[in-house]
Amino acid sequence: MPLGQDELLHSVGALSRMLLKGETLGSTLDRIARLAAELLPQADAATITVSDAGGTARTASSSEEPEAALRAPGEGSEPALKAPGKVTIAELDAEQNRLDEGPCLAAMRDRQTVQIDSIHTETRWQGFCRVALAAGIESVLAVPLGDESVEAPRGAINFFARTAHVFTEGDRSAANRFSAQAGVAAANAAAFADLQADRALLARRLEDALHSRAVIDQAVGILMERERLGPEEAFQMLRSASQKLNVKLRMIATEIVESAAGPRPPGAAAPAVADEGST
């Protein structure tokens, strides 16, 4: 069945309108997988395979309902119980990753569109094909995630069908156009996640620095009173002790504050001291 422009425009438009506020990379990939399944009506499921920094492949998202077994054509619309020999798309993808062979991995690694028109006659990836037949899959279309213009996570969008010879040249073109836009959304989500992580780390470091500064100021005040020193002289005494003992300034300050407060009750935890920085 030829792909209508409406489906492509709808899917690409939905990607373009994706808002990243509150979205993680995982939830963005979930949305992409669902839109991919809607893009090609003849596809019974769609998944996204990604590779981590170490090169290990994993299924990041699937349009398939959790624990839903694939049904053969004509089995009806009610949820099917998993019959002996039946596997889910998630299980098929997991086995492909375990075997380290299959069309989805090839599309991701070679940055090429990979198509299987009939699992029965496919001569590549025999291990994958055996599991695919157990899942009732007859056709597969896999396209690399994104294009060379964006730094999207390394991955592939994968379309699975229970009917042989269903994916056309038009489907290949539409899938690649969709994937290019999906790569932009995934890259934005990854960048947003990195930014949020950087902000959280900066906030923690700022909080640690403020805590350290407060402890040092307390120690300076104690030395001023105890040694009859001015603020600069008290701070220099702290610094000299830190350099002489090769101990961080805030550790010296913490010891002074604790000694001034007296011994802690038995079982009381020592106050937390930040580890970031050199002060």
Buried (B, 14 or more C-beta within 10 A) or exposed (E): EEBEEEBBEBBBEBBEEBEBEEBBBEEBBBBBBBBBBBBBEBBBBBBBBBBEEEEEBEBBBBBBEEEBBBBEEEEEEEEBEEEEEBBBBBBBBBBBBEBEBBBBBBBBBEBEBBBBBEBEEBEEBEBBBEBBBBBBBBBBBBBBBBBEEBEBBBBBBBBBBBBBEBBBEBBBBBBBBBBBBBBBBBBBBBBBBEEEEEEEEEEEEEEBBEBBEEBBBBBBBBBBEEEEBEEEEBBBBBBEBBEEEEEBBBBBBBBBBBEBEEEEEEEEEEEEBBEEEEB
